[in-house]
Amino acid sequence: MTTRQKVRLALFAGLALLFAFAIADTLGLREGATSVRGADGYTSIPHGSHTHYVPNDWDGSRSVSDFPTSPPPEGMTVGPDGSFVPLAGR
């Protein structure tokens, strides 16, 4: 195997790994500190020049504009209707 073939193989393997992580995040298969799911029950969604905060289980059936543009206070999370609700278990 020539050096050029090894470089191509390494580049292909790296891109495949990056693609696999992107798909796993998109499908919600990776839940943790680096995932799209927040540990406090909500996640942020960039929307133009501002950010909306939606619950982790938001399925897109309600418009992102129905959700707040400021993060919830300490001990609270975003409810399914966009209101701030107490964080369960705290």
C-alpha positions as CSV (number, residue, x, y, z in Angstrom):
1,M,0.0,0.0,0.0
2,T,1.5,3.3,-1.0
3,T,1.6,6.4,1.2
4,R,-1.0,8.1,-1.0
5,Q,-3.4,5.2,-0.4
6,K,-2.8,5.2,3.3
7,V,-3.6,9.0,3.5
8,R,-6.8,8.4,1.5
9,L,-7.8,5.6,3.8
10,A,-7.1,7.6,6.9
11,L,-9.0,10.6,5.5
12,F,-12.0,8.4,4.6
13,A,-12.0,6.7,8.1
14,G,-11.9,10.1,9.8
15,L,-14.8,11.4,7.7
16,A,-16.8,8.3,8.4
17,L,-16.3,8.7,12.1
18,L,-17.3,12.3,12.0
19,F,-20.4,11.4,10.0
20,A,-21.3,8.6,12.5
21,F,-21.1,11.1,15.4
22,A,-23.2,13.7,13.6
23,I,-25.9,11.1,12.8
24,A,-25.9,9.8,16.4
25,D,-26.5,13.3,17.7
26,T,-29.2,14.0,15.1
27,L,-31.1,10.9,16.1
28,G,-30.6,11.5,19.8
29,L,-28.6,8.3,20.3
30,R,-25.9,10.0,22.3
31,E,-27.2,11.6,25.5
32,G,-24.6,13.4,27.6
33,A,-22.5,16.5,28.0
34,T,-21.7,16.7,24.3
35,S,-25.1,15.7,23.0
36,V,-28.0,17.9,21.9
37,R,-29.9,16.9,25.0
38,G,-29.3,19.2,28.0
39,A,-28.8,17.8,31.5
40,D,-31.3,20.3,32.9
41,G,-34.2,19.1,30.8
42,Y,-33.9,21.7,28.0
43,T,-31.6,22.6,25.1
44,S,-30.9,25.7,23.1
45,I,-31.9,26.2,19.5
46,P,-30.2,29.0,17.5
47,H,-32.9,31.0,15.6
48,G,-31.4,33.8,13.5
49,S,-29.9,36.5,15.8
50,H,-31.3,34.9,19.0
51,T,-31.7,31.5,20.7
52,H,-34.8,29.7,21.9
53,Y,-34.8,27.2,24.8
54,V,-36.9,24.1,24.2
55,P,-37.5,20.9,26.3
56,N,-35.4,17.9,25.5
57,D,-38.4,16.0,24.3
58,W,-39.5,18.7,21.8
59,D,-40.6,17.1,18.6
60,G,-41.0,20.2,16.5
61,S,-44.8,20.0,16.4
62,R,-44.9,23.5,18.1
63,S,-43.1,26.3,16.5
64,V,-39.7,27.2,18.0
65,S,-41.0,30.7,18.3
66,D,-43.5,29.5,21.0
67,F,-40.5,28.9,23.4
68,P,-38.6,31.5,25.5
69,T,-35.5,33.3,24.3
70,S,-34.0,33.4,27.8
71,P,-32.8,30.4,29.7
72,P,-34.9,29.2,32.7
73,P,-33.9,30.3,36.2
74,E,-31.9,28.0,38.4
75,G,-34.0,24.9,39.4
76,M,-36.4,25.4,36.5
77,T,-36.7,23.9,33.1
78,V,-38.8,24.6,29.9
79,G,-42.2,22.8,29.8
80,P,-43.9,21.4,26.7
81,D,-45.9,24.7,26.3
82,G,-42.9,27.0,26.6
83,S,-43.5,28.0,30.2
84,F,-40.9,27.6,33.0
85,V,-41.6,24.6,35.3
86,P,-39.8,23.3,38.4
87,L,-37.1,20.8,37.5
88,A,-38.2,17.3,38.6
89,G,-36.1,15.7,41.3
90,R,-34.8,18.9,42.8
